[in-house]
Amino acid sequence: MPNSHPRCVAPRGIHALTLTTFRDVPFNAPFYRRLGFDIVTDERSGERLAQLLESERQRGFERRCAIRKPLG
């Protein structure tokens, strides 16, 4: 069930799904955007997510971005 995740995580206090993905690979960020995810801007990322993206950049993954989908 592709839309069952909100019912599973809401009771746990989780209000959004956040992940990192490739910005320009068709089956990555563009695919997730069609599912309701938005790219997280640097000013909205928070320290932990900013560190994760920086770590990915240092490993040669400059085309990665963070995306988030609100639940509810």
PDB file of N, H, CA, C and O in Angstrom:
ATOM      1  N   MET A   1       0.828  -1.176   0.000  1.00  0.00           N
ATOM      2  CA  MET A   1       0.000   0.000   0.000  1.00  0.00           C
ATOM      3  C   MET A   1       0.875   1.244   0.000  1.00  0.00           C
ATOM      4  O   MET A   1       1.429   1.599   1.040  1.00  0.00           O
ATOM      5  N   PRO A   2       1.015   1.915  -1.140  1.00  0.00           N
ATOM      6  CA  PRO A   2       1.939   3.040  -1.231  1.00  0.00           C
ATOM      7  C   PRO A   2       1.605   4.218  -0.335  1.00  0.00           C
ATOM      8  O   PRO A   2       2.509   4.977   0.014  1.00  0.00           O
ATOM      9  N   ASN A   3       0.366   4.406   0.049  1.00  0.00           N
ATOM     10  H   ASN A   3      -0.369   3.790  -0.235  1.00  0.00           H
ATOM     11  CA  ASN A   3       0.003   5.554   0.881  1.00  0.00           C
ATOM     12  C   ASN A   3      -0.231   5.182   2.331  1.00  0.00           C
ATOM     13  O   ASN A   3      -0.835   5.958   3.072  1.00  0.00           O
ATOM     14  N   SER A   4       0.226   4.022   2.753  1.00  0.00           N
ATOM     15  H   SER A   4       0.716   3.391   2.152  1.00  0.00           H
ATOM     16  CA  SER A   4      -0.008   3.584   4.129  1.00  0.00           C
ATOM     17  C   SER A   4       0.971   4.203   5.119  1.00  0.00           C
ATOM     18  O   SER A   4       0.719   4.154   6.323  1.00  0.00           O
ATOM     19  N   HIS A   5       2.077   4.784   4.660  1.00  0.00           N
ATOM     20  H   HIS A   5       2.282   4.824   3.682  1.00  0.00           H
ATOM     21  CA  HIS A   5       3.081   5.311   5.582  1.00  0.00           C
ATOM     22  C   HIS A   5       2.540   6.354   6.554  1.00  0.00           C
ATOM     23  O   HIS A   5       2.962   6.340   7.710  1.00  0.00           O
ATOM     24  N   PRO A   6       1.626   7.270   6.168  1.00  0.00           N
ATOM     25  CA  PRO A   6       1.142   8.234   7.176  1.00  0.00           C
ATOM     26  C   PRO A   6       0.437   7.559   8.345  1.00  0.00           C
ATOM     27  O   PRO A   6       0.585   7.989   9.489  1.00  0.00           O
ATOM     28  N   ARG A   7      -0.315   6.526   8.074  1.00  0.00           N
ATOM     29  H   ARG A   7      -0.435   6.177   7.145  1.00  0.00           H
ATOM     30  CA  ARG A   7      -1.015   5.828   9.157  1.00  0.00           C
ATOM     31  C   ARG A   7      -0.039   5.102  10.073  1.00  0.00           C
ATOM     32  O   ARG A   7      -0.307   4.944  11.264  1.00  0.00           O
ATOM     33  N   CYS A   8       1.068   4.668   9.537  1.00  0.00           N
ATOM     34  H   CYS A   8       1.285   4.796   8.570  1.00  0.00           H
ATOM     35  CA  CYS A   8       2.048   3.921  10.334  1.00  0.00           C
ATOM     36  C   CYS A   8       2.886   4.824  11.229  1.00  0.00           C
ATOM     37  O   CYS A   8       3.220   4.444  12.351  1.00  0.00           O
ATOM     38  N   VAL A   9       3.228   6.006  10.749  1.00  0.00           N
ATOM     39  H   VAL A   9       2.957   6.315   9.837  1.00  0.00           H
ATOM     40  CA  VAL A   9       4.166   6.847  11.494  1.00  0.00           C
ATOM     41  C   VAL A   9       3.504   7.930  12.331  1.00  0.00           C
ATOM     42  O   VAL A   9       4.104   8.405  13.295  1.00  0.00           O
ATOM     43  N   ALA A  10       2.293   8.333  11.993  1.00  0.00           N
ATOM     44  H   ALA A  10       1.805   7.948  11.210  1.00  0.00           H
ATOM     45  CA  ALA A  10       1.622   9.405  12.741  1.00  0.00           C
ATOM     46  C   ALA A  10       1.511   9.101  14.229  1.00  0.00           C
ATOM     47  O   ALA A  10       1.763   9.989  15.043  1.00  0.00           O
ATOM     48  N   PRO A  11       1.139   7.873  14.621  1.00  0.00           N
ATOM     49  CA  PRO A  11       1.061   7.595  16.058  1.00  0.00           C
ATOM     50  C   PRO A  11       2.406   7.713  16.775  1.00  0.00           C
ATOM     51  O   PRO A  11       2.444   7.819  18.001  1.00  0.00           O
ATOM     52  N   ARG A  12       3.487   7.695  16.040  1.00  0.00           N
ATOM     53  H   ARG A  12       3.456   7.609  15.044  1.00  0.00           H
ATOM     54  CA  ARG A  12       4.829   7.786  16.632  1.00  0.00           C
ATOM     55  C   ARG A  12       5.330   9.224  16.685  1.00  0.00           C
ATOM     56  O   ARG A  12       6.462   9.468  17.102  1.00  0.00           O
ATOM     57  N   GLY A  13       4.512  10.169  16.273  1.00  0.00           N
ATOM     58  H   GLY A  13       3.592   9.972  15.935  1.00  0.00           H
ATOM     59  CA  GLY A  13       4.909  11.572  16.314  1.00  0.00           C
ATOM     60  C   GLY A  13       5.767  12.006  15.147  1.00  0.00           C
ATOM     61  O   GLY A  13       6.383  13.071  15.200  1.00  0.00           O
ATOM     62  N   ILE A  14       5.823  11.217  14.105  1.00  0.00           N
ATOM     63  H   ILE A  14       5.323  10.352  14.062  1.00  0.00           H
ATOM     64  CA  ILE A  14       6.598  11.571  12.919  1.00  0.00           C
ATOM     65  C   ILE A  14       5.678  12.340  11.981  1.00  0.00           C
ATOM     66  O   ILE A  14       4.625  11.841  11.583  1.00  0.00           O
ATOM     67  N   HIS A  15       6.080  13.555  11.633  1.00  0.00           N
ATOM     68  H   HIS A  15       6.935  13.960  11.957  1.00  0.00           H
ATOM     69  CA  HIS A  15       5.209  14.423  10.855  1.00  0.00           C
ATOM     70  C   HIS A  15       5.689  14.661   9.429  1.00  0.00           C
ATOM     71  O   HIS A  15       5.011  15.330   8.648  1.00  0.00           O
ATOM     72  N   ALA A  16       6.866  14.113   9.082  1.00  0.00           N
ATOM     73  H   ALA A  16       7.417  13.570   9.716  1.00  0.00           H
ATOM     74  CA  ALA A  16       7.381  14.280   7.721  1.00  0.00           C
ATOM     75  C   ALA A  16       8.386  13.174   7.430  1.00  0.00           C
ATOM     76  O   ALA A  16       9.032  12.641   8.332  1.00  0.00           O
ATOM     77  N   LEU A  17       8.503  12.846   6.153  1.00  0.00           N
ATOM     78  H   LEU A  17       7.979  13.279   5.419  1.00  0.00           H
ATOM     79  CA  LEU A  17       9.545  11.936   5.690  1.00  0.00           C
ATOM     80  C   LEU A  17      10.614  12.786   5.023  1.00  0.00           C
ATOM     81  O   LEU A  17      10.295  13.660   4.217  1.00  0.00           O
ATOM     82  N   THR A  18      11.873  12.540   5.347  1.00  0.00           N
ATOM     83  H   THR A  18      12.132  11.829   6.001  1.00  0.00           H
ATOM     84  CA  THR A  18      12.981  13.283   4.758  1.00  0.00           C
ATOM     85  C   THR A  18      14.014  12.283   4.276  1.00  0.00           C
ATOM     86  O   THR A  18      14.319  11.310   4.965  1.00  0.00           O
ATOM     87  N   LEU A  19      14.554  12.528   3.083  1.00  0.00           N
ATOM     88  H   LEU A  19      14.306  13.319   2.523  1.00  0.00           H
ATOM     89  CA  LEU A  19      15.599  11.657   2.560  1.00  0.00           C
ATOM     90  C   LEU A  19      16.492  12.449   1.633  1.00  0.00           C
ATOM     91  O   LEU A  19      16.161  13.568   1.239  1.00  0.00           O
ATOM     92  N   THR A  20      17.629  11.863   1.284  1.00  0.00           N
ATOM     93  H   THR A  20      17.898  10.955   1.604  1.00  0.00           H
ATOM     94  CA  THR A  20      18.506  12.480   0.295  1.00  0.00           C
ATOM     95  C   THR A  20      18.451  11.634  -0.964  1.00  0.00           C
ATOM     96  O   THR A  20      18.286  10.415  -0.914  1.00  0.00           O
ATOM     97  N   THR A  21      18.594  12.312  -2.090  1.00  0.00           N
ATOM     98  H   THR A  21      18.728  13.302  -2.130  1.00  0.00           H
ATOM     99  CA  THR A  21      18.478  11.645  -3.384  1.00  0.00           C
ATOM    100  C   THR A  21      19.207  12.470  -4.436  1.00  0.00           C
ATOM    101  O   THR A  21      19.607  13.604  -4.172  1.00  0.00           O
ATOM    102  N   PHE A  22      19.378  11.915  -5.604  1.00  0.00           N
ATOM    103  H   PHE A  22      19.053  10.994  -5.819  1.00  0.00           H
ATOM    104  CA  PHE A  22      20.005  12.673  -6.684  1.00  0.00           C
ATOM    105  C   PHE A  22      19.019  13.683  -7.248  1.00  0.00           C
ATOM    106  O   PHE A  22      17.860  13.365  -7.513  1.00  0.00           O
ATOM    107  N   ARG A  23      19.496  14.890  -7.425  1.00  0.00           N
ATOM    108  H   ARG A  23      20.438  15.148  -7.210  1.00  0.00           H
ATOM    109  CA  ARG A  23      18.667  16.014  -7.861  1.00  0.00           C
ATOM    110  C   ARG A  23      18.128  15.828  -9.279  1.00  0.00           C
ATOM    111  O   ARG A  23      16.981  16.183  -9.549  1.00  0.00           O
ATOM    112  N   ASP A  24      18.935  15.279 -10.189  1.00  0.00           N
ATOM    113  H   ASP A  24      19.867  14.991  -9.970  1.00  0.00           H
ATOM    114  CA  ASP A  24      18.561  15.300 -11.604  1.00  0.00           C
ATOM    115  C   ASP A  24      18.390  13.932 -12.248  1.00  0.00           C
ATOM    116  O   ASP A  24      18.201  13.864 -13.462  1.00  0.00           O
ATOM    117  N   VAL A  25      18.445  12.855 -11.502  1.00  0.00           N
ATOM    118  H   VAL A  25      18.598  12.910 -10.516  1.00  0.00           H
ATOM    119  CA  VAL A  25      18.185  11.527 -12.060  1.00  0.00           C
ATOM    120  C   VAL A  25      16.663  11.351 -12.111  1.00  0.00           C
ATOM    121  O   VAL A  25      16.003  11.503 -11.083  1.00  0.00           O
ATOM    122  N   PRO A  26      16.086  11.033 -13.283  1.00  0.00           N
ATOM    123  CA  PRO A  26      14.630  11.010 -13.426  1.00  0.00           C
ATOM    124  C   PRO A  26      13.886  10.169 -12.392  1.00  0.00           C
ATOM    125  O   PRO A  26      12.789  10.540 -11.973  1.00  0.00           O
ATOM    126  N   PHE A  27      14.453   9.061 -11.982  1.00  0.00           N
ATOM    127  H   PHE A  27      15.344   8.760 -12.322  1.00  0.00           H
ATOM    128  CA  PHE A  27      13.733   8.213 -11.023  1.00  0.00           C
ATOM    129  C   PHE A  27      14.128   8.520  -9.579  1.00  0.00           C
ATOM    130  O   PHE A  27      13.849   7.727  -8.680  1.00  0.00           O
ATOM    131  N   ASN A  28      14.766   9.651  -9.351  1.00  0.00           N
ATOM    132  H   ASN A  28      14.993  10.296 -10.081  1.00  0.00           H
ATOM    133  CA  ASN A  28      15.086  10.080  -7.991  1.00  0.00           C
ATOM    134  C   ASN A  28      14.262  11.320  -7.648  1.00  0.00           C
ATOM    135  O   ASN A  28      13.041  11.217  -7.532  1.00  0.00           O
ATOM    136  N   ALA A  29      14.882  12.477  -7.483  1.00  0.00           N
ATOM    137  H   ALA A  29      15.874  12.561  -7.578  1.00  0.00           H
ATOM    138  CA  ALA A  29      14.151  13.675  -7.042  1.00  0.00           C
ATOM    139  C   ALA A  29      12.925  13.983  -7.898  1.00  0.00           C
ATOM    140  O   ALA A  29      11.870  14.270  -7.332  1.00  0.00           O
ATOM    141  N   PRO A  30      13.004  13.941  -9.240  1.00  0.00           N
ATOM    142  CA  PRO A  30      11.791  14.217 -10.018  1.00  0.00           C
ATOM    143  C   PRO A  30      10.655  13.232  -9.714  1.00  0.00           C
ATOM    144  O   PRO A  30       9.489  13.624  -9.664  1.00  0.00           O
ATOM    145  N   PHE A  31      10.990  11.980  -9.514  1.00  0.00           N
ATOM    146  H   PHE A  31      11.937  11.662  -9.555  1.00  0.00           H
ATOM    147  CA  PHE A  31       9.982  10.971  -9.166  1.00  0.00           C
ATOM    148  C   PHE A  31       9.347  11.294  -7.816  1.00  0.00           C
ATOM    149  O   PHE A  31       8.123  11.295  -7.682  1.00  0.00           O
ATOM    150  N   TYR A  32      10.174  11.564  -6.830  1.00  0.00           N
ATOM    151  H   TYR A  32      11.168  11.563  -6.938  1.00  0.00           H
ATOM    152  CA  TYR A  32       9.661  11.859  -5.491  1.00  0.00           C
ATOM    153  C   TYR A  32       8.845  13.153  -5.467  1.00  0.00           C
ATOM    154  O   TYR A  32       7.888  13.263  -4.701  1.00  0.00           O
ATOM    155  N   ARG A  33       9.211  14.122  -6.288  1.00  0.00           N
ATOM    156  H   ARG A  33       9.989  14.033  -6.910  1.00  0.00           H
ATOM    157  CA  ARG A  33       8.431  15.372  -6.342  1.00  0.00           C
ATOM    158  C   ARG A  33       7.013  15.090  -6.812  1.00  0.00           C
ATOM    159  O   ARG A  33       6.067  15.723  -6.343  1.00  0.00           O
ATOM    160  N   ARG A  34       6.858  14.147  -7.732  1.00  0.00           N
ATOM    161  H   ARG A  34       7.626  13.633  -8.112  1.00  0.00           H
ATOM    162  CA  ARG A  34       5.512  13.782  -8.187  1.00  0.00           C
ATOM    163  C   ARG A  34       4.712  13.103  -7.076  1.00  0.00           C
ATOM    164  O   ARG A  34       3.483  13.067  -7.132  1.00  0.00           O
ATOM    165  N   LEU A  35       5.397  12.567  -6.077  1.00  0.00           N
ATOM    166  H   LEU A  35       6.396  12.596  -6.032  1.00  0.00           H
ATOM    167  CA  LEU A  35       4.729  11.919  -4.941  1.00  0.00           C
ATOM    168  C   LEU A  35       4.473  12.884  -3.785  1.00  0.00           C
ATOM    169  O   LEU A  35       3.982  12.475  -2.733  1.00  0.00           O
ATOM    170  N   GLY A  36       4.803  14.160  -3.973  1.00  0.00           N
ATOM    171  H   GLY A  36       5.202  14.493  -4.827  1.00  0.00           H
ATOM    172  CA  GLY A  36       4.511  15.151  -2.945  1.00  0.00           C
ATOM    173  C   GLY A  36       5.696  15.614  -2.125  1.00  0.00           C
ATOM    174  O   GLY A  36       5.516  16.387  -1.183  1.00  0.00           O
ATOM    175  N   PHE A  37       6.905  15.171  -2.448  1.00  0.00           N
ATOM    176  H   PHE A  37       7.051  14.544  -3.213  1.00  0.00           H
ATOM    177  CA  PHE A  37       8.106  15.630  -1.755  1.00  0.00           C
ATOM    178  C   PHE A  37       8.542  16.968  -2.339  1.00  0.00           C
ATOM    179  O   PHE A  37       8.359  17.216  -3.531  1.00  0.00           O
ATOM    180  N   ASP A  38       9.113  17.822  -1.514  1.00  0.00           N
ATOM    181  H   ASP A  38       9.262  17.620  -0.546  1.00  0.00           H
ATOM    182  CA  ASP A  38       9.688  19.096  -1.944  1.00  0.00           C
ATOM    183  C   ASP A  38      11.163  19.119  -1.587  1.00  0.00           C
ATOM    184  O   ASP A  38      11.579  18.551  -0.577  1.00  0.00           O
ATOM    185  N   ILE A  39      11.949  19.780  -2.423  1.00  0.00           N
ATOM    186  H   ILE A  39      11.612  20.242  -3.244  1.00  0.00           H
ATOM    187  CA  ILE A  39      13.376  19.926  -2.130  1.00  0.00           C
ATOM    188  C   ILE A  39      13.529  20.835  -0.920  1.00  0.00           C
ATOM    189  O   ILE A  39      12.891  21.884  -0.832  1.00  0.00           O
ATOM    190  N   VAL A  40      14.370  20.427   0.000  1.00  0.00           N
ATOM    191  H   VAL A  40      14.888  19.575  -0.071  1.00  0.00           H
ATOM    192  CA  VAL A  40      14.622  21.189   1.226  1.00  0.00           C
ATOM    193  C   VAL A  40      15.736  22.185   0.937  1.00  0.00           C
ATOM    194  O   VAL A  40      16.834  21.799   0.535  1.00  0.00           O
ATOM    195  N   THR A  41      15.452  23.464   1.142  1.00  0.00           N
ATOM    196  H   THR A  41      14.560  23.778   1.468  1.00  0.00           H
ATOM    197  CA  THR A  41      16.460  24.494   0.928  1.00  0.00           C
ATOM    198  C   THR A  41      17.462  24.476   2.084  1.00  0.00           C
ATOM    199  O   THR A  41      17.168  23.961   3.164  1.00  0.00           O
ATOM    200  N   ASP A  42      18.634  25.038   1.849  1.00  0.00           N
ATOM    201  H   ASP A  42      18.872  25.456   0.972  1.00  0.00           H
ATOM    202  CA  ASP A  42      19.676  25.050   2.873  1.00  0.00           C
ATOM    203  C   ASP A  42      19.196  25.671   4.175  1.00  0.00           C
ATOM    204  O   ASP A  42      19.507  25.175   5.258  1.00  0.00           O
ATOM    205  N   GLU A  43      18.436  26.759   4.069  1.00  0.00           N
ATOM    206  H   GLU A  43      18.183  27.162   3.190  1.00  0.00           H
ATOM    207  CA  GLU A  43      17.995  27.436   5.294  1.00  0.00           C
ATOM    208  C   GLU A  43      16.939  26.636   6.058  1.00  0.00           C
ATOM    209  O   GLU A  43      16.714  26.906   7.238  1.00  0.00           O
ATOM    210  N   ARG A  44      16.293  25.672   5.429  1.00  0.00           N
ATOM    211  H   ARG A  44      16.476  25.453   4.470  1.00  0.00           H
ATOM    212  CA  ARG A  44      15.288  24.844   6.099  1.00  0.00           C
ATOM    213  C   ARG A  44      15.839  23.488   6.533  1.00  0.00           C
ATOM    214  O   ARG A  44      15.124  22.711   7.166  1.00  0.00           O
ATOM    215  N   SER A  45      17.085  23.193   6.208  1.00  0.00           N
ATOM    216  H   SER A  45      17.666  23.824   5.694  1.00  0.00           H
ATOM    217  CA  SER A  45      17.581  21.832   6.380  1.00  0.00           C
ATOM    218  C   SER A  45      17.889  21.448   7.822  1.00  0.00           C
ATOM    219  O   SER A  45      17.749  20.281   8.189  1.00  0.00           O
ATOM    220  N   GLY A  46      18.294  22.380   8.621  1.00  0.00           N
ATOM    221  H   GLY A  46      18.408  23.327   8.323  1.00  0.00           H
ATOM    222  CA  GLY A  46      18.704  22.033   9.977  1.00  0.00           C
ATOM    223  C   GLY A  46      20.120  21.482   9.979  1.00  0.00           C
ATOM    224  O   GLY A  46      20.638  21.065   8.943  1.00  0.00           O
ATOM    225  N   GLU A  47      20.729  21.484  11.133  1.00  0.00           N
ATOM    226  H   GLU A  47      20.308  21.823  11.974  1.00  0.00           H
ATOM    227  CA  GLU A  47      22.146  21.124  11.247  1.00  0.00           C
ATOM    228  C   GLU A  47      22.430  19.677  10.852  1.00  0.00           C
ATOM    229  O   GLU A  47      23.379  19.413  10.113  1.00  0.00           O
ATOM    230  N   ARG A  48      21.630  18.753  11.330  1.00  0.00           N
ATOM    231  H   ARG A  48      20.860  18.968  11.931  1.00  0.00           H
ATOM    232  CA  ARG A  48      21.886  17.327  11.056  1.00  0.00           C
ATOM    233  C   ARG A  48      21.804  17.022   9.560  1.00  0.00           C
ATOM    234  O   ARG A  48      22.672  16.340   9.015  1.00  0.00           O
ATOM    235  N   LEU A  49      20.769  17.522   8.903  1.00  0.00           N
ATOM    236  H   LEU A  49      20.064  18.076   9.346  1.00  0.00           H
ATOM    237  CA  LEU A  49      20.608  17.278   7.474  1.00  0.00           C
ATOM    238  C   LEU A  49      21.698  17.987   6.673  1.00  0.00           C
ATOM    239  O   LEU A  49      22.201  17.436   5.694  1.00  0.00           O
ATOM    240  N   ALA A  50      22.062  19.192   7.076  1.00  0.00           N
ATOM    241  H   ALA A  50      21.653  19.639   7.872  1.00  0.00           H
ATOM    242  CA  ALA A  50      23.140  19.921   6.406  1.00  0.00           C
ATOM    243  C   ALA A  50      24.455  19.148   6.505  1.00  0.00           C
ATOM    244  O   ALA A  50      25.217  19.099   5.539  1.00  0.00           O
ATOM    245  N   GLN A  51      24.725  18.546   7.659  1.00  0.00           N
ATOM    246  H   GLN A  51      24.106  18.586   8.443  1.00  0.00           H
ATOM    247  CA  GLN A  51      25.939  17.745   7.831  1.00  0.00           C
ATOM    248  C   GLN A  51      25.910  16.509   6.936  1.00  0.00           C
ATOM    249  O   GLN A  51      26.927  16.143   6.347  1.00  0.00           O
ATOM    250  N   LEU A  52      24.757  15.873   6.836  1.00  0.00           N
ATOM    251  H   LEU A  52      23.931  16.171   7.315  1.00  0.00           H
ATOM    252  CA  LEU A  52      24.629  14.693   5.981  1.00  0.00           C
ATOM    253  C   LEU A  52      24.894  15.049   4.522  1.00  0.00           C
ATOM    254  O   LEU A  52      25.627  14.340   3.832  1.00  0.00           O
ATOM    255  N   LEU A  53      24.305  16.138   4.053  1.00  0.00           N
ATOM    256  H   LEU A  53      23.710  16.714   4.613  1.00  0.00           H
ATOM    257  CA  LEU A  53      24.528  16.556   2.669  1.00  0.00           C
ATOM    258  C   LEU A  53      25.984  16.940   2.430  1.00  0.00           C
ATOM    259  O   LEU A  53      26.540  16.628   1.377  1.00  0.00           O
ATOM    260  N   GLU A  54      26.601  17.608   3.387  1.00  0.00           N
ATOM    261  H   GLU A  54      26.149  17.862   4.242  1.00  0.00           H
ATOM    262  CA  GLU A  54      28.015  17.967   3.251  1.00  0.00           C
ATOM    263  C   GLU A  54      28.879  16.714   3.188  1.00  0.00           C
ATOM    264  O   GLU A  54      29.828  16.655   2.407  1.00  0.00           O
ATOM    265  N   SER A  55      28.563  15.725   3.995  1.00  0.00           N
ATOM    266  H   SER A  55      27.792  15.773   4.629  1.00  0.00           H
ATOM    267  CA  SER A  55      29.288  14.453   3.965  1.00  0.00           C
ATOM    268  C   SER A  55      29.154  13.787   2.595  1.00  0.00           C
ATOM    269  O   SER A  55      30.125  13.244   2.068  1.00  0.00           O
ATOM    270  N   GLU A  56      27.964  13.830   2.028  1.00  0.00           N
ATOM    271  H   GLU A  56      27.176  14.272   2.456  1.00  0.00           H
ATOM    272  CA  GLU A  56      27.765  13.250   0.698  1.00  0.00           C
ATOM    273  C   GLU A  56      28.550  14.031  -0.349  1.00  0.00           C
ATOM    274  O   GLU A  56      29.136  13.435  -1.253  1.00  0.00           O
ATOM    275  N   ARG A  57      28.569  15.357  -0.237  1.00  0.00           N
ATOM    276  H   ARG A  57      28.093  15.841   0.498  1.00  0.00           H
ATOM    277  CA  ARG A  57      29.335  16.185  -1.184  1.00  0.00           C
ATOM    278  C   ARG A  57      30.826  15.859  -1.110  1.00  0.00           C
ATOM    279  O   ARG A  57      31.498  15.772  -2.138  1.00  0.00           O
ATOM    280  N   GLN A  58      31.336  15.681   0.102  1.00  0.00           N
ATOM    281  H   GLN A  58      30.789  15.751   0.937  1.00  0.00           H
ATOM    282  CA  GLN A  58      32.752  15.365   0.275  1.00  0.00           C
ATOM    283  C   GLN A  58      33.111  14.015  -0.342  1.00  0.00           C
ATOM    284  O   GLN A  58      34.269  13.776  -0.684  1.00  0.00           O
ATOM    285  N   ARG A  59      32.142  13.154  -0.480  1.00  0.00           N
ATOM    286  H   ARG A  59      31.202  13.348  -0.202  1.00  0.00           H
ATOM    287  CA  ARG A  59      32.367  11.838  -1.084  1.00  0.00           C
ATOM    288  C   ARG A  59      32.120  11.847  -2.598  1.00  0.00           C
ATOM    289  O   ARG A  59      32.116  10.795  -3.237  1.00  0.00           O
ATOM    290  N   GLY A  60      31.916  13.036  -3.161  1.00  0.00           N
ATOM    291  H   GLY A  60      31.920  13.891  -2.641  1.00  0.00           H
ATOM    292  CA  GLY A  60      31.758  13.167  -4.599  1.00  0.00           C
ATOM    293  C   GLY A  60      30.326  13.174  -5.100  1.00  0.00           C
ATOM    294  O   GLY A  60      30.093  13.073  -6.305  1.00  0.00           O
ATOM    295  N   PHE A  61      29.368  13.292  -4.199  1.00  0.00           N
ATOM    296  H   PHE A  61      29.557  13.374  -3.221  1.00  0.00           H
ATOM    297  CA  PHE A  61      27.959  13.289  -4.595  1.00  0.00           C
ATOM    298  C   PHE A  61      27.381  14.705  -4.529  1.00  0.00           C
ATOM    299  O   PHE A  61      26.466  14.978  -3.753  1.00  0.00           O
ATOM    300  N   GLU A  62      27.930  15.601  -5.356  1.00  0.00           N
ATOM    301  H   GLU A  62      28.674  15.379  -5.987  1.00  0.00           H
ATOM    302  CA  GLU A  62      27.516  17.001  -5.347  1.00  0.00           C
ATOM    303  C   GLU A  62      26.091  17.194  -5.849  1.00  0.00           C
ATOM    304  O   GLU A  62      25.458  18.200  -5.528  1.00  0.00           O
ATOM    305  N   ARG A  63      25.580  16.258  -6.626  1.00  0.00           N
ATOM    306  H   ARG A  63      26.094  15.441  -6.887  1.00  0.00           H
ATOM    307  CA  ARG A  63      24.248  16.403  -7.219  1.00  0.00           C
ATOM    308  C   ARG A  63      23.141  15.873  -6.310  1.00  0.00           C
ATOM    309  O   ARG A  63      22.012  15.688  -6.764  1.00  0.00           O
ATOM    310  N   ARG A  64      23.439  15.630  -5.052  1.00  0.00           N
ATOM    311  H   ARG A  64      24.357  15.780  -4.683  1.00  0.00           H
ATOM    312  CA  ARG A  64      22.429  15.139  -4.117  1.00  0.00           C
ATOM    313  C   ARG A  64      21.683  16.321  -3.496  1.00  0.00           C
ATOM    314  O   ARG A  64      22.208  17.430  -3.399  1.00  0.00           O
ATOM    315  N   CYS A  65      20.464  16.054  -3.085  1.00  0.00           N
ATOM    316  H   CYS A  65      20.038  15.153  -3.164  1.00  0.00           H
ATOM    317  CA  CYS A  65      19.671  17.059  -2.392  1.00  0.00           C
ATOM    318  C   CYS A  65      18.824  16.354  -1.336  1.00  0.00           C
ATOM    319  O   CYS A  65      18.667  15.133  -1.354  1.00  0.00           O
ATOM    320  N   ALA A  66      18.296  17.135  -0.436  1.00  0.00           N
ATOM    321  H   ALA A  66      18.423  18.126  -0.421  1.00  0.00           H
ATOM    322  CA  ALA A  66      17.369  16.604   0.567  1.00  0.00           C
ATOM    323  C   ALA A  66      15.959  16.931   0.113  1.00  0.00           C
ATOM    324  O   ALA A  66      15.699  18.004  -0.432  1.00  0.00           O
ATOM    325  N   ILE A  67      15.049  15.989   0.345  1.00  0.00           N
ATOM    326  H   ILE A  67      15.260  15.117   0.788  1.00  0.00           H
ATOM    327  CA  ILE A  67      13.646  16.217   0.027  1.00  0.00           C
ATOM    328  C   ILE A  67      12.803  15.804   1.221  1.00  0.00           C
ATOM    329  O   ILE A  67      13.184  14.933   2.003  1.00  0.00           O
ATOM    330  N   ARG A  68      11.649  16.448   1.342  1.00  0.00           N
ATOM    331  H   ARG A  68      11.340  17.155   0.707  1.00  0.00           H
ATOM    332  CA  ARG A  68      10.780  16.195   2.502  1.00  0.00           C
ATOM    333  C   ARG A  68       9.323  16.162   2.057  1.00  0.00           C
ATOM    334  O   ARG A  68       8.900  16.920   1.185  1.00  0.00           O
ATOM    335  N   LYS A  69       8.568  15.258   2.684  1.00  0.00           N
ATOM    336  H   LYS A  69       8.912  14.642   3.392  1.00  0.00           H
ATOM    337  CA  LYS A  69       7.121  15.180   2.438  1.00  0.00           C
ATOM    338  C   LYS A  69       6.400  15.258   3.774  1.00  0.00           C
ATOM    339  O   LYS A  69       6.577  14.390   4.628  1.00  0.00           O
ATOM    340  N   PRO A  70       5.589  16.292   3.961  1.00  0.00           N
ATOM    341  CA  PRO A  70       4.795  16.374   5.191  1.00  0.00           C
ATOM    342  C   PRO A  70       3.771  15.239   5.233  1.00  0.00           C
ATOM    343  O   PRO A  70       3.231  14.840   4.201  1.00  0.00           O
ATOM    344  N   LEU A  71       3.516  14.739   6.404  1.00  0.00           N
ATOM    345  H   LEU A  71       3.954  15.063   7.243  1.00  0.00           H
ATOM    346  CA  LEU A  71       2.516  13.688   6.593  1.00  0.00           C
ATOM    347  C   LEU A  71       1.356  14.260   7.379  1.00  0.00           C
ATOM    348  O   LEU A  71       1.498  14.612   8.550  1.00  0.00           O
ATOM    349  N   GLY A  72       0.248  14.349   6.751  1.00  0.00           N
ATOM    350  H   GLY A  72       0.133  14.063   5.799  1.00  0.00           H
ATOM    351  CA  GLY A  72      -0.932  14.828   7.463  1.00  0.00           C
ATOM    352  C   GLY A  72      -1.408  16.162   7.045  1.00  0.00           C
ATOM    353  O   GLY A  72      -2.398  16.661   7.581  1.00  0.00           O
TER     354      GLY A  72
END
